[in-house]
Amino acid sequence: MKITIIGTGYVGLVSGAVFADWGHEVMCLDIVDKKIEMIKKGVMPIYEEGLEELVDRVQKEGRFVATTDYKKAVEHGEIIFICVGTPSNESGAADLSYVFKASESIGKYLPENDYRVVVTKSTVPVNTNNSVKESVKKGAGSKKIDFDVVSNPEFLREGTSIYDANNTDRVVIGSSSEKALDKLEEIYKHLETEIVRTDLQSAELIKYAANAFLATKISFINEISQICERTGADVKAVARGMGLDKRIGPKFLNAGIGYGGSCFPKDVEALYRTSSQNFYDFRLLRGVMDANERQKIYFVEKIWNKYGENLSDKTFGVLGVAFKNDTDDVRKSVALEIVKILRGAGAHIKLYDPAAMKNAKKSLGNDYISYMDSSEAVFDEVDALVILTEWQEFASLDYADLTTRMNDKVVFDGRNLLEPEEMQKVGVEYYGIGRSKH
Ligand code: NAD
């Protein structure tokens, strides 16, 4: 099948490469020349395990083409996927300007009387796809075009996105056109997974409901961690005991500094806005957002409680700035926010992240921050170590040896990567999240 992808970010580039790997003829378009130039040369504009090799292979095999030529790209695809960003606007609602710009451009270049399917993979609020349809028509002007719109929300996770695209728990497709759904199913037949066929609105809402539910799980265990800290219970033991219940499951039950990233914060907020716009006060979501905001502050308070709020005579080693492990993405990263808070209180920071250093530099600049070239280097002569991202390599460091390089053996572990007892054994003053002191 001939497939076009509009927007080559985390979702578009990975989806395009994976579709090409499944045997389709894929054309990927972006409006940023530099990204397309890099992709053509086989250099990925984003960090994602295995992506460079995959894109290199499908490009060489002639099934994957990157372009900035909108006309060529839109004419190519029987199915055209919109994968552009939908960040939060100032009010917290989803900014749909990129989606509408893309859909208008699609309309402008759609060939006359040649049936096409326009698929929205970007996360968009319920009922947006009706406007996408209008936007495509607007772009087409007086041309006679023949197309249907489908909502096909994406569930991949950064860091494991190629695996996720090949092993998704389900595919959700929604439209009022059976013909369009049949055509889209042709692509996903490749996967042995459940395909949820539904209407446009339900497909759109499934994505928000799923993300809001996962964010709720995170805020829930973070709230439990607060009770643990006040009672002597251990949040890891509680999470394990809860997660073994199949009705609950173990995932998204790691207490920490709160959820961040380019999806959860904006999607939870956008769903709350959608509910308000429809005259419903989604109180549970307010609590989820509130708990998330407080969790970050509770963690910083552990540092302030030890050193006071003026940190100008302190240097901290910081491990991790990406919003999660295995990605270079720092969008809405809680780790990045905490680094900014510590710096704002006067602290000097020695920082390391295995993949996100370039993005961290862009966002933080050089004031008070030294960018180190290894995990080990952040331990040298610092007053405390602060762990902010759950990279596995941080869990397996030799803390007995490395902490001897510090001015003081103090560790603030915002991801519960380490065990309090192990730390105690090597003489470290350890602060986790909701960990028992017994
Ligand atoms: P991104 O910012 O990484 O990529 C978006 C790309 O679209 C950019 O390369 C940008 O240059 C391009 N673009 C913007 N306007 C364009 C236009 N008019 N025409 C062509 N290209 C244009 O975004 P992302 O993280 O890939 O997310 C895309 C969508 O998928 C969002 O709605 C997001 O919520 C959703 N989503 C993201 C993830 C994730 O983990 N990143 C997971 C599931 C769903």
Boltz pocket constraint, residues with backbone or C-beta under 6 A from the ligand:
constraints:
  - pocket:
      binder: B
      contacts: [[A, 6], [A, 7], [A, 8], [A, 9], [A, 10], [A, 11], [A, 12], [A, 29], [A, 30], [A, 31], [A, 32], [A, 35], [A, 83], [A, 84], [A, 85], [A, 86], [A, 98], [A, 101], [A, 102], [A, 121], [A, 122], [A, 123], [A, 124], [A, 154], [A, 155], [A, 156], [A, 157], [A, 158], [A, 262], [A, 263]]
      max_distance: 6.0
